[in-house]
Amino acid sequence: MTVVVVLAAALLTAGAVLTLVRAERGPSMLDRTVALDVLTSVLVSGVALHAAWTRRTDTVPVLLALALVGFVGSVTIARFAAVEPEGEGRVLTREEVALLEAQRRAEQEDEEASGSDDDEHHGGPAPGEVRG
Amino acid sequence: MTVVLDVLAGALMLGGAVLALGAGVGLVRFPDLLSRMHTAAKPQVLGLLLMLLALALRLRAGSVVWMLVLVALLQLMTAPVAAHMVARAGYRTGKVDSERLVVDELTRDLAMAAGIDLLEGDVVDDDGAPRGD
């Protein structure tokens, strides 16, 4: 039994590492979401494997909880998926962050200078929400 | 009898673990969102069911096995919901390349609903015939 369990654990670990590779590479948020979904089910499989090995029954509620809430994350991300321009799925350099910050501040000052009272927009779609 | 059950459980465990590995390989190697979702479903449904079956064969205690049935049912209900949401978001954000699909009924139906015939480029009625005057 031990040999089988170790072999299965090695296979699960390899699968988990590969899903992490995809979660890191992306390229889009949805690819990462799919990868993390798989990671959740590999985690459930791992807990089940451990329970089967040691014949413990007290980790079974963990399986139940993971199966119950595992899909919430991907549904939430999918709900707010937005079109991502090419090349934006990366960490910005320090200069780019400074540039973006300066732009944002200039826009904010413009808004304050023009004195528009457009800050009352309750309701309506959330920013980045997909419609159609 | 217990040996037979243990051997069976070991085989099922290995099956589930192989599916998890296969999903990992597929996720890394496959080129687009829909094909990655196709491999992602393998450990989510079949792999998990095999693992739970192996666990049930090892535990052999009534009350816990019913809990495992509940886990399997929940996974069977929630995995399609998540997949549906992700695929829909992928379609709407342009991750689905219609050219590479063998069947793409959604694009066709949306075009029909908008009154555009994809092949002719003409405006058509609901039955697909060109709109006459």
Interface residues (C-beta under 8 A of the other chain):
Chain A: M1 V4 V5 L7 A8 A9 A10 L11 L12 A14 G15 A16 V17 L18 T19 V21 R22 S28 L30 D31 T33 V34 A35 D37 V38 S41 V42 V44 S45 A48 L49 A51 A52 W53 R55 T57 V60 P61 L63 L64 A67 L68 G70 F71 S74 V75 I77 A78 R79 A81 A82 V83 E84 V130 R131 G132
Chain B: D6 A9 G10 M13 L14 G16 A17 V18 A20 L21 G22 A23 G24 V25 L27 V28 L33 R36 M37 A40 P43 Q44 G47 L48 M51 L52 A54 L55 R58 L59 A61 V64 M67 L68 L70 V71 L74 Q75 T78 A79 V81 A82 M85 V86 R88 A89 G90 R92 T93 G94 K95
